[in-house]
Amino acid sequence: MILNLFFYILFLSVVRCISLSAPTKVSISSFNMEHTLSFLPGPQTPSDASFTVEVLCSRKQSWKPVAACVALKAGQTCDLTRAFKDPLDHYVARVQAFTDTRRSNWTEAKHFQPLSDTVIGPPDMVVSGCGNCLILHLTFPVTQVIDYLKESYADLILHVRRTRDGAQFTLHMPYSEETVIRYLQRGVEYCVTVSVRHFYTTAIPSEPHCAFTSPPPSTTSLYMVLGLLGSFCVLMFLLTVLVVYGSQLTLKWRRPQTPVTVYLYQSHTDDTNSNCFNIWGRTGLFFIS
């Protein structure tokens, strides 16, 4: 009986001495200042194994467990956003597998700095026209990104392209939630692509957002203007014809009559009591008695 108990204790000691395989492919990814640690279980890690995560700040000399990541399962990730409070500091994270009786060695991720290792995604953008300009309203889904951009004096890179002929130009402007692009043509459509520029941060440009600087001319209004212009031309033509024709009639009625020369002579007949006059003009012979 005592011998069996001895072998049992020896067996437990041997089991405790056999450690678990350490986690592999431990890495930290960051998007919009949200930091996530991921890993894979080591070879032959039992399915009931759990994993714990600790972080080390360069300003401190002790490892600190992450409260939300002390009992992770295989396939889960660890959110380190709150653990990495200072975007200018450097951090190290490590992962360990464990069971009720065994533990693995720690596996560390590469050194991480939130400021330089995060990726700033494209902002949500609304573009509207303002006559000869465009107004851009920019919003980020994460409030921490907005605070970071304001404090770090990040710039906006605006790539503007005119849809009509493909003419394009680029602007560098200080970050602002409302940005105005001035000196554009009226009634013309432009497409704008925005990205954030910082000395250390990688940024993803947005998709093109298009808008007219002012409402485009309506086709119905154009046809109406052309119709009115055509009617005006026809009216002016008819008025000109009437004026010319009326002028000709006035000149015709005012033309002086051709003078008529009248010659009078007395016709002597046998009848002495009657006096007869013949009137001869250019239009004929008239007889007056």
RAZIMO-V28536 format. One record per pair of residues at least 24 apart in sequence whose ideal C-beta (glycine too) atoms are under 10 Angstrom apart, sorted by the first residue. I is the first residue (numbers start at 1). J is the second residue. D is the distance in Angstrom with one decimal. If there is no record, write none. Layout:
i->[I,I]
j->[J,J]
d->[D,D]
//
This chain:
i->[12,15,15,16,16,16,17,18,18,19,19,19,19,19,19,20,20,20,20,20,20,20,20,20,20,20,20,20,20,21,21,21,21,21,21,21,22,22,22,22,22,22,22,22,22,23,23,23,23,23,23,23,23,23,23,23,23,23,24,24,25,25,26,26,26,26,26,26,26,26,26,26,27,27,27,27,28,28,28,28,28,28,28,28,28,28,28,28,28,28,29,29,29,29,29,30,30,30,30,30,30,30,30,30,30,30,30,30,30,31,31,31,31,31,31,31,32,32,32,32,32,32,32,32,32,32,32,32,32,32,33,33,33,33,33,33,33,33,33,33,33,33,33,33,33,33,33,33,34,34,34,34,34,34,34,34,34,34,35,35,35,35,35,35,35,35,35,35,35,35,35,36,36,36,36,36,37,37,37,37,37,37,37,37,37,37,37,37,37,38,38,38,38,38,38,39,39,39,39,39,39,39,39,39,39,39,39,40,40,40,40,41,41,41,41,41,41,42,42,42,42,45,45,45,45,46,46,46,46,47,47,48,48,48,48,49,49,49,49,49,49,49,49,49,50,50,50,50,50,50,50,51,51,51,51,51,51,51,51,52,52,52,52,52,52,52,52,53,53,53,53,53,53,53,53,53,53,54,54,54,54,54,54,54,54,55,55,55,55,55,55,55,55,55,56,56,56,56,56,56,56,57,57,57,57,57,57,57,57,58,58,58,58,58,58,58,59,59,59,59,60,63,63,63,63,66,69,69,70,71,72,80,80,80,81,81,81,84,84,84,84,84,85,86,86,86,87,87,87,87,87,87,87,87,87,87,87,87,87,88,88,88,88,88,88,89,89,89,90,90,90,90,91,113,114,114,114,115,115,115,115,115,115,116,116,116,116,116,117,117,117,118,118,118,118,118,118,118,118,119,119,119,119,120,120,120,120,120,120,120,120,120,120,120,120,121,121,121,121,121,121,121,122,122,122,122,122,122,122,122,122,123,123,123,123,123,123,123,123,123,124,124,125,125,125,125,125,125,125,125,126,126,127,127,127,127,127,127,127,127,127,127,128,128,128,129,129,129,129,129,129,129,129,129,129,129,129,130,130,130,130,130,130,130,131,131,131,131,131,131,132,132,132,132,132,132,132,132,132,132,133,133,133,133,133,133,133,133,133,134,134,134,134,134,134,134,134,134,134,134,134,134,134,135,135,135,135,135,136,136,136,136,136,136,136,136,136,136,136,137,137,137,138,138,138,138,138,138,138,138,139,140,140,145,146,146,148,148,148,149,149,149,149,149,149,149,150,150,150,150,152,152,152,152,152,153,153,154,154,154,154,154,154,155,155,155,155,155,156,156,156,156,156,157,157,157,157,157,157,157,158,158,158,158,159,159,159,159,159,159,159,159,160,160,160,160,160,160,160,161,161,161,161,161,161,161,162,162,162,162,163,163,163,163,163,163,163,164,164,164,168,172,181,184,184,184,185,185,186,186,186,186,186,187,187,187,187,187,187,188,188,188,188,189,189,258,258,262,264]
j->[101,101,102,101,102,103,102,101,102,97,98,102,103,104,105,44,45,46,49,51,96,97,98,99,101,102,103,104,105,45,46,49,97,104,105,107,94,95,96,97,103,104,105,106,107,49,51,53,72,74,94,95,96,97,104,105,106,107,95,107,107,109,51,53,93,94,95,106,107,108,109,110,93,109,110,112,55,78,80,84,91,92,93,109,110,111,112,114,117,118,77,112,117,118,119,80,81,84,112,113,114,115,116,117,118,119,120,201,202,118,119,120,121,142,145,204,81,118,119,120,121,122,123,140,141,142,144,145,148,204,81,84,87,114,115,118,119,120,140,142,143,144,145,146,147,148,149,201,79,80,81,84,114,118,141,142,144,145,78,79,80,81,82,83,84,91,93,112,114,117,118,77,78,79,80,81,66,69,72,77,78,79,80,83,93,94,95,109,112,75,76,77,78,95,109,72,74,75,76,77,78,93,94,95,97,107,109,74,75,95,107,73,74,75,95,97,104,97,104,105,107,74,97,99,104,74,97,99,102,73,74,73,74,99,100,73,74,97,98,99,100,102,103,104,74,76,96,97,98,99,100,76,78,95,96,97,98,104,107,78,94,95,96,97,98,103,106,77,78,79,80,83,93,94,95,96,109,83,92,93,94,95,96,106,108,80,83,84,91,92,93,94,109,112,90,91,92,93,94,108,111,83,84,85,86,89,90,91,92,86,89,90,91,92,111,113,86,89,90,91,89,92,93,94,106,93,93,95,98,98,97,109,112,114,114,142,144,112,113,114,117,118,114,113,114,115,113,114,115,116,117,118,144,147,148,151,152,200,201,113,114,115,116,152,200,113,114,115,114,115,116,117,117,200,144,148,201,148,152,198,199,200,201,198,199,200,201,202,200,201,202,144,145,148,198,200,201,202,203,201,202,203,204,145,148,149,154,195,196,197,198,201,202,203,204,145,195,196,203,204,205,206,193,194,195,196,203,204,205,206,207,149,156,175,177,194,195,196,203,206,206,209,179,192,193,194,206,207,208,209,209,211,181,190,191,192,194,208,209,210,211,212,211,212,213,184,186,187,188,189,190,211,212,213,214,215,216,180,181,182,184,211,213,214,182,184,186,187,213,214,181,182,183,184,185,186,187,188,213,214,180,181,182,183,184,186,190,213,214,158,160,179,180,181,182,184,190,192,209,210,211,212,213,178,179,180,181,211,173,176,177,178,179,180,181,192,194,209,211,177,178,179,175,176,177,178,179,194,196,206,177,177,196,196,175,177,196,198,201,174,175,176,177,196,198,201,174,175,176,177,196,198,199,200,201,198,199,196,197,198,199,201,203,195,196,197,198,199,194,195,196,197,203,193,194,195,196,197,203,205,192,193,194,195,191,192,193,194,195,205,206,208,184,190,191,192,193,194,208,189,190,191,192,193,208,210,188,189,190,191,188,189,190,191,208,210,212,188,189,190,193,197,213,212,213,214,213,214,212,213,214,215,216,212,213,214,215,216,217,212,213,214,216,213,216,282,283,286,288]
d->[7.7,6.0,7.2,6.0,6.8,9.3,9.0,9.3,6.7,9.0,9.6,5.9,6.2,5.6,6.7,8.4,5.9,7.6,6.3,10.0,8.6,4.7,7.0,6.9,9.8,5.1,6.4,3.8,8.5,5.4,9.8,9.3,7.1,6.0,8.7,9.9,9.8,8.3,7.6,7.0,9.8,4.6,4.4,7.1,4.8,9.6,6.4,9.8,9.9,9.1,9.0,4.5,7.3,5.7,6.9,9.1,8.7,4.8,9.4,6.8,8.7,9.5,10.0,9.2,7.4,7.3,5.2,9.4,4.8,6.8,4.6,8.7,9.4,5.7,7.3,9.4,9.9,9.1,6.7,8.8,8.4,9.6,6.2,5.2,7.4,9.5,4.8,9.7,7.4,10.0,9.1,9.7,8.7,9.1,8.3,8.7,8.7,8.6,7.6,9.6,6.6,9.9,9.7,5.5,3.9,6.5,9.8,9.9,9.8,6.9,5.2,8.3,6.1,9.0,9.7,9.0,10.0,7.1,7.5,6.3,5.2,9.9,9.8,6.7,6.9,4.6,7.8,5.0,9.2,9.8,7.2,9.0,7.1,6.4,9.1,5.3,9.4,8.0,9.3,6.1,9.5,4.7,5.3,9.8,8.9,5.9,9.8,9.5,7.5,9.0,5.1,9.9,9.8,8.1,9.7,6.4,7.9,8.8,9.2,7.3,4.3,5.2,9.2,7.8,5.3,8.7,9.0,7.3,6.5,8.3,7.4,5.2,7.0,6.0,6.8,8.1,8.4,7.5,9.5,6.3,4.3,8.0,5.5,9.2,5.3,9.4,7.3,6.5,9.1,9.3,8.8,4.8,7.9,9.5,9.3,8.6,8.8,9.6,9.1,8.2,8.4,9.6,9.8,4.9,9.2,7.2,8.3,7.8,8.8,9.7,9.8,9.4,4.7,8.7,9.8,6.5,9.2,6.5,6.4,9.0,8.1,7.3,5.7,9.2,7.7,9.9,9.0,6.4,8.7,9.0,7.5,9.2,10.0,6.3,8.5,8.3,7.3,4.9,6.7,5.3,9.9,8.4,9.6,8.2,8.9,9.7,9.4,7.3,5.9,7.4,9.6,7.8,8.6,5.6,6.7,5.3,7.4,8.8,9.9,9.4,9.2,7.2,5.4,8.4,6.6,9.2,9.5,9.7,4.7,9.9,7.9,8.6,6.2,7.2,5.5,8.2,9.6,9.5,9.1,7.2,5.5,8.2,7.8,7.8,9.6,6.7,4.9,7.5,5.7,6.9,4.9,7.9,9.6,9.2,9.4,6.8,4.6,7.7,7.7,8.8,9.8,8.8,8.5,8.7,7.8,6.0,7.8,5.9,8.4,9.6,5.9,4.3,7.2,8.1,8.4,9.2,8.2,6.3,8.8,9.9,9.7,8.7,9.6,7.4,8.9,8.0,9.3,8.6,10.0,9.0,9.6,9.6,8.2,9.2,8.8,9.3,7.9,7.2,8.8,5.1,9.7,9.6,8.8,9.4,7.5,9.0,7.7,4.1,4.4,9.0,9.9,8.0,8.8,9.7,6.3,8.8,8.3,9.9,9.8,7.4,7.9,5.6,9.3,9.6,9.9,7.1,7.7,8.8,9.2,9.8,9.5,9.8,9.7,8.1,9.6,8.7,9.7,8.0,7.6,8.3,9.3,5.6,6.9,9.1,8.8,3.9,6.8,8.7,8.6,8.8,8.7,10.0,8.7,8.5,9.9,9.2,6.3,7.8,9.7,7.6,4.9,7.1,6.5,6.5,8.4,7.9,8.1,8.1,4.8,9.4,7.5,5.5,7.1,4.3,7.1,8.3,9.7,9.1,7.8,5.2,9.8,8.6,8.7,6.9,6.9,8.6,8.0,5.4,6.1,3.4,7.0,9.4,8.9,9.7,9.1,6.3,8.9,7.7,9.8,6.4,8.5,9.9,9.6,7.5,9.2,5.9,5.8,8.7,9.8,5.2,7.6,8.9,9.0,8.2,8.6,5.7,9.5,9.6,4.6,7.1,4.2,9.7,5.9,9.3,9.6,8.7,8.8,8.9,9.4,9.1,8.8,5.5,5.1,4.4,5.3,7.7,9.9,7.2,9.4,8.9,9.3,9.9,7.3,8.0,9.7,8.8,6.3,9.6,6.5,5.5,10.0,7.2,6.7,5.4,7.0,5.3,9.4,9.3,5.9,7.6,5.6,5.9,4.6,7.3,5.8,9.6,9.9,6.5,9.5,9.5,8.0,8.8,7.2,4.6,8.5,6.5,6.1,6.7,9.5,9.8,6.2,9.0,6.2,6.7,7.6,5.5,8.1,8.9,9.5,8.9,9.1,7.1,4.4,7.5,7.0,6.5,7.0,8.2,9.4,6.9,5.8,8.3,8.1,7.7,5.6,7.6,6.9,6.7,9.4,9.0,6.9,9.2,9.1,8.8,8.9,7.7,9.8,9.0,8.6,9.9,4.8,9.6,9.6,6.5,8.1,9.3,9.9,6.9,9.2,9.3,9.8,6.2,8.7,8.8,8.1,8.6,9.8,5.3,6.6,4.7,9.1,7.4,8.6,9.6,7.4,4.6,7.5,9.8,6.0,7.5,6.4,7.3,9.7,8.4,7.1,4.9,7.5,5.2,8.2,7.7,6.1,7.5,5.8,8.6,8.6,7.1,4.3,7.8,8.0,7.5,9.6,8.3,8.1,5.7,7.5,5.5,8.1,10.0,9.8,9.7,6.8,4.9,7.9,7.9,7.3,8.9,6.3,7.5,5.6,8.1,7.7,4.2,6.7,6.0,9.6,6.5,9.2,6.2,7.0,9.2,9.7,7.2,9.2,9.9,5.0,9.5,6.5,9.2,8.9,5.6,4.9,9.6,9.8,6.5,6.6,5.1,7.2,5.4,6.3,6.8,5.7,8.4,8.3,8.0,7.6,7.9,9.7,8.4,8.5]
//
